[in-house]
Each structure stands twice: as structure tokens, then as C-alpha cells.
Amino acid sequence: NATITDGQGVCTIIDDDGGPGDIVVSELFHGFRELEDLAGVGGAANSDYYVLAQMPASSYEVLVDSTSGDIGPTLDVQRIGPGGSVLQSSLPTGVGFSRSLRWINPTPDVITNETIRVRSAGCGTDCGADDVYMIRAFETTYSIPRFNNSGTQITVILLQNPTNYAISGTAIFWDSNGTATAPLPFTLVPKQVLVFNTAVVAPGLSGSVTVMHDGRYGDLSGKTVALEPATGFSFDSPMLPRLKVN
């Protein structure tokens, strides 16, 4: 039997980069929605941090809106790297103080060492519990269940940007075994439509398509059309966003 001679444990934190007002609030996921505040912590200005597991070949949006007047135009929403450096800053959206942060994980890896930081220079240490904001998170990746360039069929992909800002991204064609076969990068100016013969990048193959992009959730439109030249038949497969969970 072991004997405890000292009931007090000692530990060392080896990764403590935060300041006195830094708080890890929650883990973001698709459909996340929460009302938070920037009330000062121990006399220090509050910076709220959120973690998010980014899946391979996927895209994301974090939207912060419904802010109180004290937070106002100095609302700051950023994507922070593992060393604390700023990887990306958000863009204004709408007519108020709302901010949208959108990005792509083009790698084959799950990224878990980045955070989202929300803070305000408007009230700083004077921020109270009434200085609130709403934070929402979305996976913006689209999916198309079918393309077919095998046999006598060919498939055309159509992508439309109906918005008033440019959207860039990449369509990835996956074969029937789930292996990525070819990327199709694109940039669409406002109201532009891309029509592309997928047999150019995925000849003789069939499978599915995913589309990662830097637009807002739901802002792209698209589909694939499989054509059978011998009969004139066509088969449409719509491009679908990931469904909201709340």
C-alpha cells in the first residue's frame, strides 16, 4: 500500500501564452450559436478565444454580430496561429458592426491548433456584462453527390456567384472509392457563372464533388449535369450546403 505523505500536488503549465484577460470560451462547430460578453476579467480587458477542428479540404465562416453599442466599430475578430500570430482578420458585413471571418483548409490534415479571437478596443477594461455579441460558426463546404465521365457520359459543372463580391475556391473531384483525383480552382466575380467540362480534369472517372470556398455560408449556387449524347438525356445533381443544425 502507498502512503501519501503530502496531500498537495505540484504541476507545471508548459503552454500558457494567454494574457490576464484571455478566456477560452468554447469549441465552435457547424451551427454553433451563442451570446457572449466582453466583460473585463480581474481588471484586464477581455479577449475571448474559441477553438475549432478544421476538417481537410473544407471551408469555414465565423460570424460575429448583434453587438452592443460599447463594443461598436472596434470589434476585432481574428484567426490566430499556434504561436499567437494573426493569420487572418475579419471583414465587415452588413450595415452595422458585424464581422465575417472566412477561410479554407486546403490541406489533407485536420487542423486543431488555431483559435478564433474576439475582442474590442472600444470599451477594453470598461466592458461590462451588457457588452455582448452573438457568435455563429458554419462549415461552408458544398457537396455534389454525383459526376460521371465513364462510358459514354460526360459531366458539366456549373458554379454561379449571385452575390456582389468575388468568391474564390476549389472544386475537388473524388472517385467512387473516395480518393481525390483532381482540383478545379476558380474565382468568380459578382454574378459570374462558370461552366466547365469535368472530363478535362477527371477523364473516365465517376464519383462526387466537394467545393471549398471563401464566400459566406450559402452564397454560391451550382450543380453538375451528366449528359448522355446517344439519347440526349441529362441528369442534374444539385450542389448542397451542409444543413444547419439549429
C-alpha positions, 0 to 999 in steps of 0.5 A: 500500500502507498502512503501519501505523505503530502496531500498537495500536488505540484504541476507545471503549465508548459503552454500558457501564452494567454494574457490576464484577460484571455478566456477560452470560451468554447469549441465552435462547430457547424451551427454553433450559436451563442451570446457572449460578453466582453466583460473585463476579467480581474481588471484586464480587458477581455479577449475571448478565444474559441477553438475549432477542428478544421476538417481537410479540404473544407471551408469555414465562416465565423460570424460575429454580430448583434453587438452592443453599442460599447463594443461598436466599430472596434470589434476585432475578430481574428484567426490566430496561429499556434504561436499567437500570430494573426493569420487572418482578420475579419471583414465587415458585413452588413450595415452595422458592426458585424464581422465575417471571418472566412477561410479554407483548409486546403490541406489533407490534415485536420487542423486543431491548433488555431483559435478564433479571437474576439475582442474590442478596443472600444470599451477594453477594461470598461466592458461590462456584462451588457457588452455582448455579441452573438457568435455563429460558426458554419462549415461552408463546404458544398457537396455534389453527390454525383459526376460521371465521365465513364462510358459514354457520359460526360459531366458539366459543372456549373458554379454561379456567384449571385452575390456582389463580391468575388468568391474564390475556391476549389472544386475537388473531384473524388472517385467512387472509392473516395480518393481525390483525383483532381482540383478545379480552382476558380474565382468568380466575380459578382454574378459570374457563372462558370461552366466547365467540362469535368472530363478535362480534369477527371477523364473516365472517372465517376464519383462526387464533388466537394467545393471549398470556398471563401464566400459566406455560408450559402452564397454560391449556387451550382450543380453538375449535369451528366449528359448522355449524347446517344439519347440526349438525356441529362441528369442534374445533381444539385450542389448542397450546403451542409444543413444547419443544425439549429 
